[in-house]
Amino acid sequence: MNLFDKSINAVYNVVISPVTLSCWLFRQLPFRKKKTVEILDDACPKFSEIPTEAETDKIDAAWPPAPHPVEALSVHDLFRANGKLIRDLCYATTLSEEEAENFLLPVIANLARIVHLTPASEYDHHQGYGGLFTHSLEVAYYAANDAKTTIFDRSASPKDLYLNKRRWILTAVLAALAHDIGKVFTDMEITAPNGQHWVQDEPIVDWLRKNGIKSYYISFRPGREHNAHKSASLANSGMLIPKETFTFLGLTGYGEQMLKEFRNALLEGKEGGLIGKILDNADGLSCNVYNLRQRLERSCDCSPSDLLSKRTGSSHDSFSHFEKSDHSADMGRAKSPFPPDRTSLPA
């Protein structure tokens, strides 16, 4: 090694190496917080990823007092908060796990993306966080159970009855999941804290992610038209139901008949055929169970922890005279989020 090389090594060992070591040590100090980026999972979960019980650690069951923005939670958070209900719904359809994963779970994921944490109504039922999502799942569950005992085409052969049964059940479930999505388009205003409005040409979650919005406000439009959401639900059903699900309905040649029943149910309710009657009954049952639960909770002489336990337990445990429903994981069980004087966002 010549004199020049020796000089270079000496400079490195005396100056550069200690500086490099000091910088590394500084980066390891405990007060040096590493920047973390939360990744929100909005993909459709696999059936095996759905929890067997409701997990509501991120979603408060009570709507906070206004003004309070709604957190832009992920689709997976909504699935976790309604895990048992979603599993029960999949089983109620009589679809195989593979069929449920391919043709039903994507619809539920789209429902979460469209309605997110909006309430089902302003004062009537399921008024709290995620009330519309949970109410739609409850109606779908009741509709599936009703459809299982319904004969939709008495002229069909035994083979066709067998092949079409789960498709008719799925049609009833799709109508239930779609029946109230129009409310977010006709009844509500979705607004970011910076004043930016959701323009309704894409699901709420897609709008949130595209614009980097971490929270938003919900308000009901004053003077909105009663039942205007019905036509909006049908008009936006293509945003909810993937093409693959429609294709599955039509594989046995009865797709057009099922879609006709689906459309009539959304627009005409109980006057819209067998699916319409099933939808109307299931909708009423979800509302009645919710309101009965509310009355029992208001009259319950118990501690807050006992009340919370009741809220996250099974509906059918408390209401055995109703059709089975283990769906009190609903995120909207509080008093109305909108007091009478809240008709617009705070100034």
Secondary structure as GFF3:
##gff-version 3
##sequence-region A 1 347
A	DSSP	alpha_helix	3	11	.	.	.	ID=ss1
A	DSSP	pi_helix	12	16	.	.	.	ID=ss2
A	DSSP	alpha_helix	17	27	.	.	.	ID=ss3
A	DSSP	three_ten_helix	47	49	.	.	.	ID=ss4
A	DSSP	beta_strand	70	71	.	.	.	ID=ss5
A	DSSP	alpha_helix	75	81	.	.	.	ID=ss6
A	DSSP	alpha_helix	83	92	.	.	.	ID=ss7
A	DSSP	alpha_helix	97	99	.	.	.	ID=ss8
A	DSSP	pi_helix	100	104	.	.	.	ID=ss9
A	DSSP	alpha_helix	105	115	.	.	.	ID=ss10
A	DSSP	alpha_helix	131	147	.	.	.	ID=ss11
A	DSSP	alpha_helix	158	178	.	.	.	ID=ss12
A	DSSP	alpha_helix	183	186	.	.	.	ID=ss13
A	DSSP	beta_strand	188	191	.	.	.	ID=ss14
A	DSSP	alpha_helix	204	210	.	.	.	ID=ss15
A	DSSP	beta_strand	215	220	.	.	.	ID=ss16
A	DSSP	alpha_helix	229	235	.	.	.	ID=ss17
A	DSSP	alpha_helix	237	240	.	.	.	ID=ss18
A	DSSP	alpha_helix	243	249	.	.	.	ID=ss19
A	DSSP	alpha_helix	255	268	.	.	.	ID=ss20
A	DSSP	three_ten_helix	269	271	.	.	.	ID=ss21
A	DSSP	alpha_helix	274	299	.	.	.	ID=ss22
A	DSSP	alpha_helix	304	311	.	.	.	ID=ss23
A	DSSP	alpha_helix	315	318	.	.	.	ID=ss24
###
